[in-house]
Amino acid sequence: MIDVIVAGGGPTGLMLAGELRLHGVRVLVLDKDAEPTVQSRAQGLHARSVEVMDQRGLLERFLSLGKKVTVGGFFAGLGQTWPERLDTAHSYVLAIPQQVTERLLTEHATELGTEIRRSCELVGLSQDEHGVTVELADGAQLRSRYLVGCDGGRSTVRKLLGIDFPGEPSTVETLLGEMKLTASPEELAAVVAEVRKTQARFGAMPQGDGTYRVIVPAEGVAEDRTTAPTLDEFKQQLRAYADTDFGAHSPRWLSRFGNATRQAERYRVDRVLLAGDAAHIHPPTGGQGLNLGVQDAFNLGWKLAAAVNGWAHEGLLDSYHAERHPVAADVLDNTRAQMQLMSTEPGPRAVRRLMSELMDFEEVNRHLIEKITAIGVRYDFGEGHELLGKRLRDVELKRGRLYALMHGGRGLLLDQTGGLSVAGWADRVDHVVDVSEELDVPAALLRPDGHVAWVGEDQQDLLSRLPKWFGAAVG
């Protein structure tokens, strides 16, 4: 029997597969498409996702193909400067196309032994106390211990489970695509700057090969948003807003997106779970969608592996919903706010002008960028030290870097006292005795996702906390 079937081979599913394979879980990724997408709707990794890649030893691959960006404007196009003193060793956005991110995550997952089957569409599922039976479009059936739906906003898995997906439908629509433009860079820059004074959902960004990424409001909301727009639609809307179509031709790909905002009421039904867009959809303002999904996978992977491997504490798998559902709800709220700030109506324009003034305050700018980049996320682990529930940034140790010690996806006790022990959990938790001038606590217990599960120096207190996240002691 397969341990875990992952429905959907996008960034979320691929990240999850890699996390599961680190723990020896047998994973099968099913994707209905015959080939990886050529569309790059997402354009970058925010600071927390960059940290995730660093924690798994993947960052150099991404840095070699991306570009560090430290400019303002990630919150509704407001804020002209990148904030100072962000609590991360990676204070930048890594500009990298989605198709490159998918390729790198595919390489990582397959290197670890993930099996990926394409042209495999899931059309049915049933589950019992021992596992899940999956039915494919060709009539074949597969059996696994768990199933995770990472199959996008129109998730078949979510629909088959009957999970409610409350929220708001699209009221506005935006066209997005890559194409050639004959207009000069000077003309493009001048026209885009003028149009963006009143319409933030407009732009033409060079991709470095003579192709431009073009965004423009659609005329209305399409009845069938699965149908791609035509080049003529793009040209018509460009002329409507800019009095020119910039000589658009030779499209590489064309798409549309709306401002629908929805979230699954539950992320788990027994042995079936949801992650990424299958669990939540929202407008792409702030570039948070891909990042939110990757971070879902990072939270879920080690917990699901613990369940498969038999040492998960009761309730550990349920903590995935408890922790990630509020995070996504907050993202939905900030994208709703951003869409209002990008409206052309007089009221929202007035609020936008006020917000623009507020963004000049460093604390406001930093607070909102911490939301966008997800480095401000803190899970509710109860009362305790201010670090409890937060992810610990990469800190310099006397003998190296913290994140360099986390590539295997295990828990980690960073012990600056040298007097603690994780005997009984050594197969799940690494004990590192080292010191850091950047960390003002005696010791910190980190979960595999880097969030702080305990802070202190008392051995008995540590022993009381270990079982919650790492199961019963062995031996």
BASEVEX-373117 format. One record per residue (C-alpha): y, z, x; residue in one letter; chain; residue number from 1. Coordinates in steps of 0.02 Angstrom, whole numbers, plus 50000, padded with zeros to 5 digits. Example, Ala and Ser with C-alpha at 12.3 -4.5 7.8 and 13.67 -1.06 7.14 Angstrom:
% residues 2
[[49775, 50390, 50615], 'A', 'A', 1]
[[49947, 50357, 50684], 'S', 'A', 2]
This chain:
% residues 475
[[50000, 50000, 50000], 'M', 'A', 1]
[[50177, 49962, 50058], 'I', 'A', 2]
[[50281, 50119, 50081], 'D', 'A', 3]
[[50448, 50049, 50020], 'V', 'A', 4]
[[50498, 49884, 49943], 'I', 'A', 5]
[[50682, 49844, 49960], 'V', 'A', 6]
[[50745, 49717, 49832], 'A', 'A', 7]
[[50890, 49624, 49912], 'G', 'A', 8]
[[50917, 49566, 50090], 'G', 'A', 9]
[[51104, 49592, 50104], 'G', 'A', 10]
[[51189, 49719, 50220], 'P', 'A', 11]
[[51136, 49869, 50115], 'T', 'A', 12]
[[50953, 49821, 50104], 'G', 'A', 13]
[[50944, 49772, 50287], 'L', 'A', 14]
[[51027, 49934, 50344], 'M', 'A', 15]
[[50907, 50033, 50237], 'L', 'A', 16]
[[50757, 49940, 50306], 'A', 'A', 17]
[[50810, 49977, 50484], 'G', 'A', 18]
[[50834, 50162, 50445], 'E', 'A', 19]
[[50662, 50174, 50366], 'L', 'A', 20]
[[50577, 50085, 50510], 'R', 'A', 21]
[[50650, 50211, 50634], 'L', 'A', 22]
[[50535, 50337, 50550], 'H', 'A', 23]
[[50381, 50227, 50546], 'G', 'A', 24]
[[50394, 50183, 50362], 'V', 'A', 25]
[[50314, 50017, 50313], 'R', 'A', 26]
[[50453, 49914, 50232], 'V', 'A', 27]
[[50454, 49749, 50141], 'L', 'A', 28]
[[50621, 49666, 50100], 'V', 'A', 29]
[[50618, 49541, 49957], 'L', 'A', 30]
[[50761, 49418, 49934], 'D', 'A', 31]
[[50769, 49285, 49798], 'K', 'A', 32]
[[50872, 49165, 49905], 'D', 'A', 33]
[[50783, 49043, 50020], 'A', 'A', 34]
[[50913, 49063, 50158], 'E', 'A', 35]
[[51043, 49193, 50209], 'P', 'A', 36]
[[51213, 49169, 50127], 'T', 'A', 37]
[[51345, 49063, 50214], 'V', 'A', 38]
[[51483, 49155, 50122], 'Q', 'A', 39]
[[51579, 49292, 50209], 'S', 'A', 40]
[[51661, 49382, 50064], 'R', 'A', 41]
[[51676, 49541, 50167], 'A', 'A', 42]
[[51774, 49526, 50328], 'Q', 'A', 43]
[[51755, 49687, 50423], 'G', 'A', 44]
[[51684, 49858, 50459], 'L', 'A', 45]
[[51789, 50013, 50432], 'H', 'A', 46]
[[51787, 50161, 50551], 'A', 'A', 47]
[[51642, 50253, 50470], 'R', 'A', 48]
[[51532, 50098, 50470], 'S', 'A', 49]
[[51578, 50070, 50652], 'V', 'A', 50]
[[51521, 50249, 50685], 'E', 'A', 51]
[[51359, 50213, 50594], 'V', 'A', 52]
[[51324, 50065, 50707], 'M', 'A', 53]
[[51366, 50170, 50859], 'D', 'A', 54]
[[51249, 50309, 50802], 'Q', 'A', 55]
[[51106, 50184, 50799], 'R', 'A', 56]
[[51146, 50096, 50963], 'G', 'A', 57]
[[51204, 49936, 50879], 'L', 'A', 58]
[[51390, 49942, 50912], 'L', 'A', 59]
[[51394, 49834, 51069], 'E', 'A', 60]
[[51314, 49691, 50971], 'R', 'A', 61]
[[51451, 49703, 50840], 'F', 'A', 62]
[[51593, 49724, 50964], 'L', 'A', 63]
[[51540, 49567, 51057], 'S', 'A', 64]
[[51562, 49463, 50899], 'L', 'A', 65]
[[51706, 49554, 50814], 'G', 'A', 66]
[[51887, 49596, 50846], 'K', 'A', 67]
[[51969, 49767, 50840], 'K', 'A', 68]
[[52115, 49773, 50719], 'V', 'A', 69]
[[52244, 49913, 50709], 'T', 'A', 70]
[[52374, 49852, 50585], 'V', 'A', 71]
[[52430, 49926, 50420], 'G', 'A', 72]
[[52409, 49856, 50247], 'G', 'A', 73]
[[52231, 49907, 50204], 'F', 'A', 74]
[[52286, 50008, 50052], 'F', 'A', 75]
[[52352, 49880, 49925], 'A', 'A', 76]
[[52442, 49789, 50065], 'G', 'A', 77]
[[52555, 49940, 50093], 'L', 'A', 78]
[[52590, 50034, 50253], 'G', 'A', 79]
[[52647, 49930, 50400], 'Q', 'A', 80]
[[52572, 50037, 50540], 'T', 'A', 81]
[[52400, 50101, 50583], 'W', 'A', 82]
[[52402, 50292, 50570], 'P', 'A', 83]
[[52389, 50402, 50723], 'E', 'A', 84]
[[52269, 50547, 50752], 'R', 'A', 85]
[[52126, 50484, 50644], 'L', 'A', 86]
[[51975, 50596, 50667], 'D', 'A', 87]
[[51865, 50464, 50747], 'T', 'A', 88]
[[51829, 50391, 50917], 'A', 'A', 89]
[[51839, 50220, 50833], 'H', 'A', 90]
[[52014, 50213, 50761], 'S', 'A', 91]
[[52015, 50030, 50711], 'Y', 'A', 92]
[[51943, 49905, 50589], 'V', 'A', 93]
[[51816, 49787, 50664], 'L', 'A', 94]
[[51853, 49613, 50597], 'A', 'A', 95]
[[51684, 49526, 50583], 'I', 'A', 96]
[[51622, 49404, 50449], 'P', 'A', 97]
[[51490, 49465, 50327], 'Q', 'A', 98]
[[51367, 49330, 50377], 'Q', 'A', 99]
[[51375, 49392, 50558], 'V', 'A', 100]
[[51349, 49571, 50501], 'T', 'A', 101]
[[51197, 49516, 50400], 'E', 'A', 102]
[[51127, 49420, 50547], 'R', 'A', 103]
[[51144, 49569, 50665], 'L', 'A', 104]
[[51067, 49688, 50539], 'L', 'A', 105]
[[50925, 49564, 50509], 'T', 'A', 106]
[[50891, 49558, 50696], 'E', 'A', 107]
[[50890, 49748, 50705], 'H', 'A', 108]
[[50775, 49769, 50556], 'A', 'A', 109]
[[50650, 49638, 50615], 'T', 'A', 110]
[[50651, 49705, 50793], 'E', 'A', 111]
[[50594, 49870, 50718], 'L', 'A', 112]
[[50454, 49785, 50621], 'G', 'A', 113]
[[50528, 49751, 50449], 'T', 'A', 114]
[[50445, 49612, 50350], 'E', 'A', 115]
[[50570, 49501, 50256], 'I', 'A', 116]
[[50509, 49379, 50123], 'R', 'A', 117]
[[50631, 49251, 50054], 'R', 'A', 118]
[[50619, 49149, 49893], 'S', 'A', 119]
[[50542, 49304, 49815], 'C', 'A', 120]
[[50628, 49353, 49653], 'E', 'A', 121]
[[50585, 49519, 49571], 'L', 'A', 122]
[[50569, 49500, 49382], 'V', 'A', 123]
[[50473, 49654, 49327], 'G', 'A', 124]
[[50428, 49831, 49377], 'L', 'A', 125]
[[50329, 49980, 49316], 'S', 'A', 126]
[[50297, 50147, 49396], 'Q', 'A', 127]
[[50180, 50295, 49385], 'D', 'A', 128]
[[50162, 50458, 49479], 'E', 'A', 129]
[[50085, 50371, 49630], 'H', 'A', 130]
[[50193, 50218, 49653], 'G', 'A', 131]
[[50283, 50064, 49589], 'V', 'A', 132]
[[50212, 49896, 49537], 'T', 'A', 133]
[[50330, 49749, 49563], 'V', 'A', 134]
[[50309, 49581, 49478], 'E', 'A', 135]
[[50378, 49424, 49560], 'L', 'A', 136]
[[50438, 49263, 49477], 'A', 'A', 137]
[[50284, 49170, 49538], 'D', 'A', 138]
[[50170, 49294, 49449], 'G', 'A', 139]
[[50118, 49391, 49603], 'A', 'A', 140]
[[50116, 49580, 49599], 'Q', 'A', 141]
[[50152, 49703, 49739], 'L', 'A', 142]
[[50121, 49889, 49749], 'R', 'A', 143]
[[50229, 50015, 49843], 'S', 'A', 144]
[[50261, 50200, 49847], 'R', 'A', 145]
[[50448, 50177, 49817], 'Y', 'A', 146]
[[50566, 50036, 49768], 'L', 'A', 147]
[[50751, 50025, 49809], 'V', 'A', 148]
[[50863, 49903, 49716], 'G', 'A', 149]
[[50992, 49833, 49836], 'C', 'A', 150]
[[51005, 49675, 49732], 'D', 'A', 151]
[[51190, 49667, 49694], 'G', 'A', 152]
[[51307, 49695, 49550], 'G', 'A', 153]
[[51195, 49602, 49427], 'R', 'A', 154]
[[51047, 49705, 49487], 'S', 'A', 155]
[[50882, 49660, 49405], 'T', 'A', 156]
[[50810, 49827, 49460], 'V', 'A', 157]
[[50949, 49924, 49375], 'R', 'A', 158]
[[50929, 49824, 49214], 'K', 'A', 159]
[[50740, 49846, 49212], 'L', 'A', 160]
[[50762, 50033, 49233], 'L', 'A', 161]
[[50882, 50036, 49086], 'G', 'A', 162]
[[51014, 50131, 49185], 'I', 'A', 163]
[[51185, 50127, 49102], 'D', 'A', 164]
[[51322, 50042, 49202], 'F', 'A', 165]
[[51483, 50105, 49121], 'P', 'A', 166]
[[51656, 50050, 49171], 'G', 'A', 167]
[[51780, 49910, 49137], 'E', 'A', 168]
[[51751, 49722, 49131], 'P', 'A', 169]
[[51859, 49600, 49227], 'S', 'A', 170]
[[52033, 49570, 49160], 'T', 'A', 171]
[[52095, 49465, 49305], 'V', 'A', 172]
[[52005, 49347, 49423], 'E', 'A', 173]
[[52038, 49287, 49598], 'T', 'A', 174]
[[51979, 49130, 49689], 'L', 'A', 175]
[[51914, 49149, 49866], 'L', 'A', 176]
[[51847, 49018, 49985], 'G', 'A', 177]
[[51852, 48936, 50156], 'E', 'A', 178]
[[51922, 48761, 50178], 'M', 'A', 179]
[[52024, 48647, 50289], 'K', 'A', 180]
[[52214, 48638, 50266], 'L', 'A', 181]
[[52328, 48500, 50331], 'T', 'A', 182]
[[52488, 48603, 50321], 'A', 'A', 183]
[[52560, 48664, 50486], 'S', 'A', 184]
[[52538, 48847, 50535], 'P', 'A', 185]
[[52726, 48869, 50524], 'E', 'A', 186]
[[52734, 48803, 50346], 'E', 'A', 187]
[[52584, 48909, 50295], 'L', 'A', 188]
[[52658, 49068, 50366], 'A', 'A', 189]
[[52826, 49040, 50283], 'A', 'A', 190]
[[52756, 48997, 50112], 'V', 'A', 191]
[[52626, 49137, 50112], 'V', 'A', 192]
[[52758, 49266, 50162], 'A', 'A', 193]
[[52872, 49209, 50020], 'E', 'A', 194]
[[52734, 49209, 49887], 'V', 'A', 195]
[[52668, 49379, 49941], 'R', 'A', 196]
[[52835, 49458, 49900], 'K', 'A', 197]
[[52781, 49452, 49719], 'T', 'A', 198]
[[52594, 49413, 49724], 'Q', 'A', 199]
[[52484, 49514, 49842], 'A', 'A', 200]
[[52326, 49419, 49793], 'R', 'A', 201]
[[52378, 49265, 49890], 'F', 'A', 202]
[[52346, 49211, 50068], 'G', 'A', 203]
[[52282, 49084, 50192], 'A', 'A', 204]
[[52206, 49162, 50347], 'M', 'A', 205]
[[52147, 49057, 50496], 'P', 'A', 206]
[[51964, 49076, 50542], 'Q', 'A', 207]
[[51983, 49006, 50718], 'G', 'A', 208]
[[51896, 48839, 50694], 'D', 'A', 209]
[[52025, 48744, 50592], 'G', 'A', 210]
[[51961, 48824, 50433], 'T', 'A', 211]
[[52062, 48943, 50326], 'Y', 'A', 212]
[[52009, 49084, 50212], 'R', 'A', 213]
[[52109, 49053, 50054], 'V', 'A', 214]
[[52140, 49176, 49913], 'I', 'A', 215]
[[52238, 49141, 49754], 'V', 'A', 216]
[[52240, 49212, 49576], 'P', 'A', 217]
[[52134, 49113, 49453], 'A', 'A', 218]
[[52208, 49043, 49293], 'E', 'A', 219]
[[52102, 49161, 49188], 'G', 'A', 220]
[[51934, 49250, 49183], 'V', 'A', 221]
[[51788, 49128, 49184], 'A', 'A', 222]
[[51655, 49147, 49051], 'E', 'A', 223]
[[51521, 49124, 49184], 'D', 'A', 224]
[[51575, 49198, 49350], 'R', 'A', 225]
[[51412, 49145, 49432], 'T', 'A', 226]
[[51478, 48966, 49430], 'T', 'A', 227]
[[51581, 48929, 49585], 'A', 'A', 228]
[[51757, 48860, 49561], 'P', 'A', 229]
[[51797, 48683, 49613], 'T', 'A', 230]
[[51917, 48628, 49748], 'L', 'A', 231]
[[52028, 48556, 49612], 'D', 'A', 232]
[[52042, 48729, 49534], 'E', 'A', 233]
[[52099, 48799, 49701], 'F', 'A', 234]
[[52226, 48661, 49725], 'K', 'A', 235]
[[52293, 48683, 49549], 'Q', 'A', 236]
[[52318, 48870, 49573], 'Q', 'A', 237]
[[52395, 48850, 49746], 'L', 'A', 238]
[[52523, 48731, 49673], 'R', 'A', 239]
[[52555, 48851, 49529], 'A', 'A', 240]
[[52601, 48992, 49648], 'Y', 'A', 241]
[[52666, 48901, 49803], 'A', 'A', 242]
[[52719, 48729, 49741], 'D', 'A', 243]
[[52597, 48655, 49868], 'T', 'A', 244]
[[52410, 48647, 49892], 'D', 'A', 245]
[[52431, 48643, 50083], 'F', 'A', 246]
[[52325, 48485, 50089], 'G', 'A', 247]
[[52166, 48582, 50053], 'A', 'A', 248]
[[52005, 48485, 50085], 'H', 'A', 249]
[[51827, 48499, 50151], 'S', 'A', 250]
[[51780, 48668, 50076], 'P', 'A', 251]
[[51644, 48766, 50166], 'R', 'A', 252]
[[51613, 48879, 50017], 'W', 'A', 253]
[[51706, 48928, 49859], 'L', 'A', 254]
[[51687, 49083, 49750], 'S', 'A', 255]
[[51774, 49194, 49625], 'R', 'A', 256]
[[51784, 49380, 49597], 'F', 'A', 257]
[[51854, 49492, 49461], 'G', 'A', 258]
[[51916, 49669, 49448], 'N', 'A', 259]
[[51767, 49736, 49351], 'A', 'A', 260]
[[51737, 49918, 49397], 'T', 'A', 261]
[[51572, 50000, 49353], 'R', 'A', 262]
[[51454, 50134, 49418], 'Q', 'A', 263]
[[51273, 50171, 49378], 'A', 'A', 264]
[[51251, 50336, 49289], 'E', 'A', 265]
[[51098, 50375, 49395], 'R', 'A', 266]
[[51048, 50318, 49569], 'Y', 'A', 267]
[[50867, 50371, 49547], 'R', 'A', 268]
[[50731, 50360, 49416], 'V', 'A', 269]
[[50576, 50441, 49489], 'D', 'A', 270]
[[50513, 50322, 49626], 'R', 'A', 271]
[[50648, 50189, 49603], 'V', 'A', 272]
[[50823, 50205, 49677], 'L', 'A', 273]
[[50983, 50102, 49682], 'L', 'A', 274]
[[51103, 50071, 49826], 'A', 'A', 275]
[[51254, 49962, 49865], 'G', 'A', 276]
[[51324, 49848, 49730], 'D', 'A', 277]
[[51173, 49881, 49621], 'A', 'A', 278]
[[51243, 50057, 49601], 'A', 'A', 279]
[[51429, 50019, 49596], 'H', 'A', 280]
[[51548, 49871, 49585], 'I', 'A', 281]
[[51736, 49865, 49609], 'H', 'A', 282]
[[51872, 49744, 49667], 'P', 'A', 283]
[[51869, 49707, 49854], 'P', 'A', 284]
[[52041, 49784, 49882], 'T', 'A', 285]
[[52038, 49881, 50044], 'G', 'A', 286]
[[51879, 49795, 50102], 'G', 'A', 287]
[[51767, 49941, 50051], 'Q', 'A', 288]
[[51619, 49860, 49963], 'G', 'A', 289]
[[51505, 49812, 50106], 'L', 'A', 290]
[[51549, 49972, 50197], 'N', 'A', 291]
[[51508, 50081, 50046], 'L', 'A', 292]
[[51337, 49999, 50031], 'G', 'A', 293]
[[51295, 50017, 50215], 'V', 'A', 294]
[[51343, 50200, 50206], 'Q', 'A', 295]
[[51234, 50223, 50050], 'D', 'A', 296]
[[51088, 50158, 50151], 'A', 'A', 297]
[[51130, 50272, 50297], 'F', 'A', 298]
[[51125, 50422, 50181], 'N', 'A', 299]
[[50967, 50369, 50091], 'L', 'A', 300]
[[50860, 50304, 50233], 'G', 'A', 301]
[[50809, 50465, 50320], 'W', 'A', 302]
[[50786, 50556, 50155], 'K', 'A', 303]
[[50671, 50422, 50085], 'L', 'A', 304]
[[50576, 50418, 50249], 'A', 'A', 305]
[[50554, 50607, 50237], 'A', 'A', 306]
[[50480, 50586, 50062], 'A', 'A', 307]
[[50362, 50450, 50122], 'V', 'A', 308]
[[50309, 50551, 50274], 'N', 'A', 309]
[[50277, 50705, 50169], 'G', 'A', 310]
[[50399, 50832, 50240], 'W', 'A', 311]
[[50546, 50814, 50121], 'A', 'A', 312]
[[50603, 50978, 50044], 'H', 'A', 313]
[[50603, 50978, 49855], 'E', 'A', 314]
[[50767, 50904, 49799], 'G', 'A', 315]
[[50806, 50813, 49962], 'L', 'A', 316]
[[50788, 50641, 49883], 'L', 'A', 317]
[[50895, 50695, 49735], 'D', 'A', 318]
[[51034, 50742, 49857], 'S', 'A', 319]
[[51060, 50555, 49883], 'Y', 'A', 320]
[[51134, 50538, 49708], 'H', 'A', 321]
[[51222, 50706, 49719], 'A', 'A', 322]
[[51312, 50655, 49879], 'E', 'A', 323]
[[51342, 50469, 49859], 'R', 'A', 324]
[[51387, 50458, 49673], 'H', 'A', 325]
[[51551, 50556, 49696], 'P', 'A', 326]
[[51595, 50453, 49851], 'V', 'A', 327]
[[51578, 50290, 49755], 'A', 'A', 328]
[[51674, 50363, 49606], 'A', 'A', 329]
[[51818, 50399, 49725], 'D', 'A', 330]
[[51812, 50221, 49792], 'V', 'A', 331]
[[51815, 50153, 49615], 'L', 'A', 332]
[[51968, 50258, 49578], 'D', 'A', 333]
[[52063, 50203, 49733], 'N', 'A', 334]
[[52025, 50019, 49698], 'T', 'A', 335]
[[52086, 50042, 49519], 'R', 'A', 336]
[[52247, 50115, 49590], 'A', 'A', 337]
[[52264, 49973, 49715], 'Q', 'A', 338]
[[52243, 49841, 49582], 'M', 'A', 339]
[[52381, 49922, 49480], 'Q', 'A', 340]
[[52492, 49923, 49634], 'L', 'A', 341]
[[52459, 49737, 49657], 'M', 'A', 342]
[[52509, 49693, 49479], 'S', 'A', 343]
[[52662, 49582, 49451], 'T', 'A', 344]
[[52719, 49682, 49299], 'E', 'A', 345]
[[52886, 49777, 49314], 'P', 'A', 346]
[[52811, 49952, 49296], 'G', 'A', 347]
[[52677, 49934, 49430], 'P', 'A', 348]
[[52804, 49845, 49543], 'R', 'A', 349]
[[52916, 49997, 49531], 'A', 'A', 350]
[[52771, 50112, 49575], 'V', 'A', 351]
[[52728, 49996, 49720], 'R', 'A', 352]
[[52904, 50013, 49790], 'R', 'A', 353]
[[52891, 50201, 49779], 'L', 'A', 354]
[[52718, 50202, 49861], 'M', 'A', 355]
[[52786, 50092, 50000], 'S', 'A', 356]
[[52915, 50226, 50038], 'E', 'A', 357]
[[52784, 50362, 50035], 'L', 'A', 358]
[[52672, 50264, 50154], 'M', 'A', 359]
[[52807, 50282, 50286], 'D', 'A', 360]
[[52760, 50466, 50297], 'F', 'A', 361]
[[52624, 50483, 50428], 'E', 'A', 362]
[[52523, 50610, 50328], 'E', 'A', 363]
[[52519, 50499, 50173], 'V', 'A', 364]
[[52472, 50346, 50275], 'N', 'A', 365]
[[52334, 50441, 50365], 'R', 'A', 366]
[[52265, 50517, 50204], 'H', 'A', 367]
[[52248, 50349, 50116], 'L', 'A', 368]
[[52173, 50262, 50268], 'I', 'A', 369]
[[52046, 50403, 50283], 'E', 'A', 370]
[[51995, 50361, 50105], 'K', 'A', 371]
[[51981, 50175, 50142], 'I', 'A', 372]
[[51885, 50201, 50304], 'T', 'A', 373]
[[51774, 50340, 50232], 'A', 'A', 374]
[[51801, 50458, 50379], 'I', 'A', 375]
[[51874, 50584, 50256], 'G', 'A', 376]
[[51708, 50600, 50161], 'V', 'A', 377]
[[51641, 50778, 50151], 'R', 'A', 378]
[[51481, 50819, 50058], 'Y', 'A', 379]
[[51472, 50983, 49962], 'D', 'A', 380]
[[51355, 51095, 50062], 'F', 'A', 381]
[[51431, 51254, 49991], 'G', 'A', 382]
[[51549, 51377, 50072], 'E', 'A', 383]
[[51559, 51390, 50260], 'G', 'A', 384]
[[51641, 51321, 50415], 'H', 'A', 385]
[[51769, 51182, 50391], 'E', 'A', 386]
[[51651, 51060, 50478], 'L', 'A', 387]
[[51510, 51093, 50355], 'L', 'A', 388]
[[51472, 50935, 50255], 'G', 'A', 389]
[[51582, 50823, 50362], 'K', 'A', 390]
[[51517, 50694, 50483], 'R', 'A', 391]
[[51550, 50741, 50663], 'L', 'A', 392]
[[51645, 50610, 50760], 'R', 'A', 393]
[[51578, 50551, 50926], 'D', 'A', 394]
[[51625, 50682, 51055], 'V', 'A', 395]
[[51613, 50677, 51244], 'E', 'A', 396]
[[51481, 50793, 51314], 'L', 'A', 397]
[[51463, 50848, 51493], 'K', 'A', 398]
[[51316, 50729, 51513], 'R', 'A', 399]
[[51368, 50585, 51400], 'G', 'A', 400]
[[51417, 50548, 51219], 'R', 'A', 401]
[[51354, 50629, 51060], 'L', 'A', 402]
[[51316, 50466, 50968], 'Y', 'A', 403]
[[51212, 50402, 51114], 'A', 'A', 404]
[[51090, 50542, 51072], 'L', 'A', 405]
[[51068, 50488, 50891], 'M', 'A', 406]
[[50993, 50314, 50908], 'H', 'A', 407]
[[50821, 50371, 50848], 'G', 'A', 408]
[[50883, 50430, 50678], 'G', 'A', 409]
[[50825, 50610, 50699], 'R', 'A', 410]
[[50916, 50772, 50667], 'G', 'A', 411]
[[51007, 50850, 50813], 'L', 'A', 412]
[[51052, 51027, 50862], 'L', 'A', 413]
[[51198, 51023, 50983], 'L', 'A', 414]
[[51183, 51193, 51065], 'D', 'A', 415]
[[51328, 51248, 51175], 'Q', 'A', 416]
[[51253, 51422, 51196], 'T', 'A', 417]
[[51084, 51372, 51266], 'G', 'A', 418]
[[51006, 51514, 51170], 'G', 'A', 419]
[[50944, 51430, 51011], 'L', 'A', 420]
[[50779, 51347, 50964], 'S', 'A', 421]
[[50711, 51221, 50839], 'V', 'A', 422]
[[50529, 51260, 50876], 'A', 'A', 423]
[[50430, 51207, 50724], 'G', 'A', 424]
[[50546, 51061, 50689], 'W', 'A', 425]
[[50539, 50975, 50859], 'A', 'A', 426]
[[50457, 50823, 50780], 'D', 'A', 427]
[[50612, 50799, 50670], 'R', 'A', 428]
[[50757, 50879, 50762], 'V', 'A', 429]
[[50813, 50853, 50942], 'D', 'A', 430]
[[50878, 51008, 51033], 'H', 'A', 431]
[[51020, 50960, 51150], 'V', 'A', 432]
[[51094, 51093, 51263], 'V', 'A', 433]
[[51262, 51028, 51321], 'D', 'A', 434]
[[51446, 51067, 51306], 'V', 'A', 435]
[[51600, 50975, 51244], 'S', 'A', 436]
[[51782, 51020, 51266], 'E', 'A', 437]
[[51813, 50931, 51099], 'E', 'A', 438]
[[51699, 51044, 50996], 'L', 'A', 439]
[[51756, 51222, 50964], 'D', 'A', 440]
[[51595, 51294, 50890], 'V', 'A', 441]
[[51446, 51378, 50975], 'P', 'A', 442]
[[51320, 51256, 50899], 'A', 'A', 443]
[[51308, 51125, 50763], 'A', 'A', 444]
[[51156, 51058, 50671], 'L', 'A', 445]
[[51176, 50875, 50624], 'L', 'A', 446]
[[51074, 50780, 50496], 'R', 'A', 447]
[[51012, 50606, 50546], 'P', 'A', 448]
[[51168, 50532, 50464], 'D', 'A', 449]
[[51281, 50638, 50574], 'G', 'A', 450]
[[51343, 50758, 50440], 'H', 'A', 451]
[[51355, 50940, 50493], 'V', 'A', 452]
[[51222, 51045, 50406], 'A', 'A', 453]
[[51253, 51210, 50496], 'W', 'A', 454]
[[51376, 51289, 50618], 'V', 'A', 455]
[[51351, 51453, 50710], 'G', 'A', 456]
[[51256, 51544, 50846], 'E', 'A', 457]
[[51133, 51656, 50753], 'D', 'A', 458]
[[50952, 51600, 50770], 'Q', 'A', 459]
[[50896, 51679, 50606], 'Q', 'A', 460]
[[51038, 51596, 50513], 'D', 'A', 461]
[[50987, 51429, 50589], 'L', 'A', 462]
[[50805, 51456, 50537], 'L', 'A', 463]
[[50861, 51486, 50359], 'S', 'A', 464]
[[50955, 51320, 50354], 'R', 'A', 465]
[[50830, 51204, 50439], 'L', 'A', 466]
[[50703, 51194, 50295], 'P', 'A', 467]
[[50833, 51130, 50171], 'K', 'A', 468]
[[50858, 50970, 50268], 'W', 'A', 469]
[[50704, 50957, 50377], 'F', 'A', 470]
[[50562, 51032, 50275], 'G', 'A', 471]
[[50441, 51168, 50323], 'A', 'A', 472]
[[50409, 51214, 50503], 'A', 'A', 473]
[[50252, 51147, 50587], 'V', 'A', 474]
[[50137, 51260, 50686], 'G', 'A', 475]
